[in-house]
């Protein structure tokens, strides 16, 4: 998505003979699908190195790799044709139609790679109980199954996170970044020199600055995802706590203060627990309080002349 946003708002970067072309704009923006495909190819190559190289695993990965290479050719090949045609000035409606088709294919490929687990391409090898594809199942799709309403809540959470993130990132990051791009692309600093590099570096200072701005914009694009996840995760947690009958305003001090009573009531609820288990519970809690038991054990060690230690302190 970052590439889609940035490429669409950077028309001066891919100007052909000093003019903007609608076909080139569609095609350059569609290269976002090629970026997504390259990421998937790298992930597949890493998967080759992690799982055992048996026929059951490598045949599945080989088919996926071939499919990704074909997708890469479809999502990036038309750009070369359109660029050549536009540079010769012989473009027409064919190049525009080709750019539009390339863009929508890239969007479909990006959505497919984002939503569908790689283990479910070319057949579902995730839900089967056979050990034939166990390595691929464990590596590509090892996640717990959710119940219906839990799954709805998870999908709703991520739709809100990415919906707010993409909207905010476009208007406040990419769209505001388009104006500096228009000015700084092709800018050359004049009348500057350096002792060692002469004017080779300072003349291209605008280009270096623009690259740094692209990198910072990409960094903020990733940070926005974390920001909106924290916001909506907090909202969902509050709603979930009220739905379960819990109060978010209960102090942590009260929770830990009631912990011995809960252990006593929930785990040791028998008829004769007053006699048998209450001293044991008190001893457990006493030994697991490092701030108090350490001082008490030092005092007992001095009195008895023996080295005593708390088991909970030793374990920590």
Secondary structure, 3 states (H helix, E strand, C coil): CHHHHHHHCCCCCCCECCECCHHHHHHHHHHHHHHHHHHHHHHHHHHHHHCCCCHHHHHHHHHHHHHHHHHHHHHHHHHHHHHHHHHHCCCCHHHHHHHHHHHHHHHHHHHHHHHCCHHHCCCCCCCCCCHHHHHHHHHHCCCCCCCHHHHHHHHHHHHHHHHHHHHHHHHHHHHHHHHHHHHHCCCCCCCCCCCCCCCCCHHHHHHHHHHHHHHHHHHHHHHHHHHHHHHHHHHHHHHHHHHCCCCCCCCHHHHHHCHHHHHHHHHCCCCCHHHHCHHHHHHHHHHCCHHHHHHHHHHHHHHHCCCCCCHHHHHC
